[in-house]
Amino acid sequence: MGRSESQGHNHRLERLLVLPGVLLVTIFWLVPLGVIFIFSFYTNNPFGGYDPIFTFQNFRAIGIEPFYRRIFFDRTLVNAIVVTVACVLVGYPVAYWLARMPEKRAAKLLVIMVVPFLTATIFRVYGLVYLLGNKGFINSLLMSLGVSPIKLIWNKTGVIIGFLNVLLPYMILTLYASIVQVDRSLEEAARVLGASGWKAFLYILLPLTKPGIATGCIFVFAIAMGTFEVPAILGGMREMAISMLIQQKVGLMNYPMASALAVALLVLVVAVFALMRRLLGGKIRL
């Protein structure tokens, strides 16, 4: 068998190996996504269900009506951006500390950090209710010290704290994988040449770990935009997020508007991802 024939055989084998995954993605993701996209242009039937009448009214309402704009942008997009920035600011020092400690010790701490992933998100969020509630642990402690209780739940503060609790491990693990690949001798060489610790960070470590930061931001932002449990339990109706509104529309059998909201959410997340790739020259690692 010649070299070209061998390469052709290998390519055919690779296609066969990839085929099951492609079929699964097509059947269970692309096809449902296509159905949702079609439904987003249908007309809602006030008596329940939908009518296959093509219209742009659903998307027009999202962009024009204050109710949808407030939920989509003020309560979902802003919260996701704040949580993403907070996760970077809190997670980077932790990830750096883990990446620069001995590997065996770091491995043990990483295992501890992964343990929460073994518990359903809804249980962890309900645990925060007992911690942040009006009569929860924090406010009970404050009252025992003679301090007035603080409103930490059913508002934006509760939602942000909840998202940090759920999403911070994603950011730390992603940043750790990026930082640990940077040879620490590069930082040491910068210091030997007269650079301060901050300059070594800004000009050596930060540029080299920028793809890891972007990847972590994409993960955190995408999950924060679509997560239902955190805003529903810790924010309530006062902090209704887009995911809660989609669930509400489905419950009311307004499938066209629910589909339009889902499509708009997907477009926004993809747009942010494309922007990050453009800013970093297509070097985001997933």
Residue pairs with C-beta under 8 A, 6 or more apart in sequence:
1 9
33 266
36 259
36 262
36 263
37 259
37 263
39 50
39 255
39 256
39 259
40 58
40 59
40 256
40 259
40 260
40 262
40 263
41 54
41 55
41 56
41 58
41 256
41 260
42 50
42 51
42 52
42 53
42 54
42 55
42 255
42 256
42 259
43 50
43 51
43 52
43 53
43 54
43 55
43 57
43 256
44 50
44 51
44 58
44 254
44 255
44 256
44 257
45 51
48 253
49 253
49 255
50 255
50 256
58 256
58 257
58 259
58 260
59 260
59 263
59 264
61 68
61 257
61 260
62 68
62 69
62 72
62 260
62 261
62 264
63 69
68 245
68 261
71 240
71 241
71 242
71 245
72 242
72 261
72 264
75 156
75 231
75 235
75 239
75 240
75 241
75 242
76 225
76 241
76 242
76 243
76 265
77 225
77 268
79 156
79 159
79 160
79 163
79 224
79 231
79 239
79 241
80 220
80 221
80 224
80 225
81 221
82 160
83 160
83 163
83 164
83 167
83 220
83 221
83 224
84 217
84 220
84 221
84 224
86 160
86 164
87 164
87 167
87 168
87 170
87 171
87 216
87 217
87 220
88 171
88 213
88 216
88 217
90 164
90 168
90 171
91 168
91 171
91 172
91 175
91 216
92 175
92 213
94 172
95 171
95 172
95 173
95 175
95 176
95 178
95 179
96 175
96 179
96 205
98 106
98 109
98 110
98 172
98 176
99 106
99 176
99 179
99 180
99 182
100 179
100 184
106 176
110 173
110 176
113 169
113 172
113 173
114 169
114 173
116 124
116 169
117 169
121 166
121 227
121 229
121 230
122 229
122 233
124 165
124 166
125 162
125 165
125 166
125 229
125 230
125 233
125 234
126 233
128 153
128 158
128 161
128 162
128 165
128 233
128 234
129 136
129 153
129 233
129 234
130 136
130 137
131 137
131 138
132 138
132 139
132 152
132 153
132 158
132 161
132 234
133 139
133 152
133 153
134 149
134 151
134 153
136 152
136 153
138 150
138 152
139 149
139 150
139 152
142 148
142 149
142 150
143 149
151 157
152 158
152 161
153 234
154 234
154 235
154 236
154 238
154 239
155 235
155 238
155 239
156 235
156 239
158 234
158 235
158 239
159 230
159 231
159 234
159 235
159 239
159 241
161 234
162 230
162 231
162 233
162 234
162 235
163 224
163 227
163 230
166 223
166 227
166 230
167 219
167 220
167 223
167 224
170 216
170 219
170 220
170 223
171 216
171 217
171 219
171 220
174 212
174 215
174 216
174 219
175 209
175 212
175 213
175 216
177 212
178 209
178 211
178 212
178 213
178 215
178 285
179 205
179 209
179 212
182 204
182 205
182 208
182 209
186 204
186 205
186 208
187 200
187 201
187 204
187 205
190 199
190 200
190 203
190 204
191 197
191 200
195 203
195 204
210 280
210 283
211 280
211 283
211 284
211 285
212 285
214 276
214 277
214 279
214 280
214 283
214 284
215 284
215 285
215 286
217 276
218 272
218 273
218 276
218 284
218 286
221 269
221 272
222 269
222 273
225 242
225 243
225 265
225 268
225 269
226 242
226 243
226 265
226 269
227 241
227 243
228 241
228 243
228 244
228 247
231 239
231 240
231 241
231 243
231 244
232 241
232 243
232 244
235 241
242 261
242 265
245 261
246 258
246 261
246 262
246 265
249 255
249 257
249 258
249 261
250 258
273 284
276 284
277 283
277 284
